[in-house]
Amino acid sequence: MNNYKISKSEIFLGDNKIKNRIVSSPISTNMANDDGSVTKNIISYFGNLASNEIGMVTVGASSVSKEGGDALNGMHIGKKIHENGLINLANEIQDKGSTPAIQIFHVGAQGNTNYSNERIVGPSKYVVPDIGIEAEVLEIEEILKIENDFVEGIIQAFDCGFKLVEIHLGHGYLLHEFMSSHMNKRSDEYGGDKINRLRIVTNILSKLSNKSKSITKNMGARISADDFIDGGLDLRENRDLINILDDNNFAYYSVTAGIYETAKQKYIQMKEGSYWEYAYNLKKMTKTPVIAQGNITSVEMGETLLKKKYV
Ligand SMILES: Cc1cc2nc3c(=O)[nH]c(=O)nc-3n(C[C@H](O)[C@H](O)[C@H](O)COP(=O)(O)O)c2cc1C
């Protein structure tokens, strides 16, 4: 126990006391029902993780709409039909001794009609080279609807018992796409300068705060520290985003890197442990707790990173 003094210590994320510093990264299991609702297998998977002395278990990317999903059996969120399963899932994680968190996303232009049978949409025309499907450009009304879908999904997650909700702003998914000038070529109020490229995120945050002032206090964000591509995001480019999230009292950031187009680079960096450096650098930019991940294979390794103040 003494060897793991820091990793076994408590930490507050928003209003939630997390029993230790071990977090399971968001994992999408693609075991949902066809309508995106939670199955027994999903409950069993995350319940099993929760019973292993993990402080916070993060359920992986749950899409705010059918169109926003990236797999035939991915989880969806935001509709009445999803409610019971989400309640059972959050309860199971809690009952098994961990704090339940869930990640919310929209796949955007990286979607694949071979897996989703849905329109592929994004801020601009864009083709993931390995997929080869051109994304359709979203109309303003559609963007406003997606903003509302995020708000509904996030509120439903809290209502169903998740203590923390993580908004996916990385991996080249829709919200990331709007922020990146590599993927966002729009010339309206959602493209061009940084304020415009951040608009979809700032609109979601202000719509959330209209519903409940302090809701973002229990939210986390997955942030890209490097997209490995010209015009993409890195920590310097994300400075304004981090300031906005800090101003909204976010509970934590989970650092990541890469988009589908640069997946190869991403895995090389991850194996080399560069993601810990990203966490270290992000930590210097904010007082908000930062979660490191990528090839941390033992509690000893986690303890060493904590001791060296990487996280
Ligand atoms: C099967 C699988 C599913 C994943 N699903 C998600 C996801 O839904 N959302 C996300 O942000 N990352 C997802 N990831 C990435 C992980 O959260 C994590 O970043 C990655 O596994 C590297 O960290 P690790 O070495 O600590 O596991 C997934 C990874 C795997 C292997």
The ligand as a MOL file (V3000), in Angstrom:
LIG
                    3D

  0  0  0     0  0            999 V3000
M  V30 BEGIN CTAB
M  V30 COUNTS 31 33 0 0 0
M  V30 BEGIN ATOM
M  V30 1 C -11.1200 -1.1270 -28.1200 0
M  V30 2 C -10.8370 0.3180 -27.8440 0
M  V30 3 C -11.8980 1.2130 -27.7890 0
M  V30 4 C -11.6430 2.5600 -27.5280 0
M  V30 5 N -12.6890 3.4310 -27.4400 0
M  V30 6 C -12.4450 4.7320 -27.1710 0
M  V30 7 C -13.5120 5.6410 -27.0190 0
M  V30 8 O -14.6890 5.2890 -27.0900 0
M  V30 9 N -13.2170 6.9370 -26.7610 0
M  V30 10 C -11.9130 7.3820 -26.6400 0
M  V30 11 O -11.7000 8.5820 -26.4210 0
M  V30 12 N -10.8920 6.5250 -26.7450 0
M  V30 13 C -11.1240 5.2230 -26.9980 0
M  V30 14 N -10.0730 4.3510 -27.0650 0
M  V30 15 C -8.7330 4.8340 -26.7260 0
M  V30 16 C -8.4670 4.6000 -25.2470 0
M  V30 17 O -9.3070 5.4000 -24.4340 0
M  V30 18 C -7.0210 4.9380 -24.8840 0
M  V30 19 O -6.7420 6.2440 -25.2800 0
M  V30 20 C -6.0730 3.9910 -25.5580 0
M  V30 21 O -6.4710 2.6580 -25.3020 0
M  V30 22 C -4.6290 4.1770 -25.0890 0
M  V30 23 O -4.5120 4.1900 -23.7330 0
M  V30 24 P -4.1110 2.9400 -22.8450 0
M  V30 25 O -2.7950 2.4300 -23.3940 0
M  V30 26 O -3.9800 3.5840 -21.5070 0
M  V30 27 O -5.2210 1.9670 -22.9840 0
M  V30 28 C -10.3090 3.0160 -27.3330 0
M  V30 29 C -9.2540 2.1020 -27.3840 0
M  V30 30 C -9.5030 0.7740 -27.6170 0
M  V30 31 C -8.3340 -0.1880 -27.6530 0
M  V30 END ATOM
M  V30 BEGIN BOND
M  V30 1 1 1 2
M  V30 2 1 2 3
M  V30 3 2 2 30
M  V30 4 2 3 4
M  V30 5 1 4 5
M  V30 6 1 4 28
M  V30 7 2 5 6
M  V30 8 1 6 7
M  V30 9 1 6 13
M  V30 10 2 7 8
M  V30 11 1 7 9
M  V30 12 1 9 10
M  V30 13 2 10 11
M  V30 14 1 10 12
M  V30 15 2 12 13
M  V30 16 1 13 14
M  V30 17 1 14 15
M  V30 18 1 14 28
M  V30 19 1 15 16
M  V30 20 1 16 17
M  V30 21 1 16 18
M  V30 22 1 18 19
M  V30 23 1 18 20
M  V30 24 1 20 21
M  V30 25 1 20 22
M  V30 26 1 22 23
M  V30 27 1 23 24
M  V30 28 2 24 25
M  V30 29 1 24 26
M  V30 30 1 24 27
M  V30 31 2 28 29
M  V30 32 1 29 30
M  V30 33 1 30 31
M  V30 END BOND
M  V30 END CTAB
M  END
